[in-house]
Amino acid sequence: MFGLFRLPILLMIAFIVGVFFERSNQREACEGIGQWDDGFCVTDGANE
């Protein structure tokens, strides 16, 4: 019975960790082409 309560909690924790991991990867990828500003990668338009 405890497993039914534990599963959604563990899934939620894994989802949140995944979101933060992906945002970190996006920030690192943005360093080469622009600036990270408020959660968005802002480029100067020269790389298009």
N, C-alpha and C positions, 0 to 999 in steps of 0.2 A: 504493500500500500504506500509506503514511504517513497518508493521508486516513482510513482505517478506524480508526486509533488516535486521530487528532485529533478526529473527530466526537464520540465519547462524552465526551471531556474537555471540549470546548466546550459540549456540551449540559449537562453537570453544572455548569459554571461559570455558564451562563445561568440554570439552575434556582435555584442558590443566590442569585444576585443578585436574581432575581425574588422569592424568599422574603423577603429583607431589605427590598426595596422595598415589598412589600405590608405587612409588619409596621410599617414606618415610616408608611405611609398609615393603618393602623389606629390607631396611637398618636396621630397628628394628629387623627383623627376623634373619638377618645375625649376629647380635651382639653375639648371643649365640654359633655360630658354626665357626666363622671366622672373618676376617677383611674386611671392605668395602674399596675398592681401585678403584678409577676412574669409579665408577658406577657398579662394579662387586663385588660379594662376593667371597673372596679368602679364601679357607680353607687349612689346613695343610695336608689333605688326611687321617687323622687318623679316621675320622668319616664315612668312606665309608663302 
